[in-house]
């Protein structure tokens, strides 16, 4: 009886993998020449990648603001979107945001004080975007929304002073 090889196919090229040229990762067969890093395309012929290198190579998560790759140590995930910590900022004032102090309207991020202030200006959010589908509750109490304004300050100075008071 003669040995004719295996019926296993290489995951990379889909051709038959013979015993002498078999490389396996997690039970999946590859040719030695086809077994490459998905990130740099370098050959991995004499070693099996570790769980750590597999975890960090080839991440496809992109920042919703700058569209660059977001790595695990710099990632903020909000409502299914990924952000760099430095990109997770208020669209109105550029304030740093956290997952507990932001509000979003149609994918645009605001800090809660600016979001509440923009609502007070017009009485609705319709001036911010065409649609008014609110993704997240502001979480401000009615007393906080009805704070008196200082008539000496113009609108932007008033808003900035209110944000500074809450910080």
Order of alpha helices (4+ residues) and beta strands (2+ residues): beta-beta-alpha-beta-beta-beta-beta-alpha-alpha-alpha
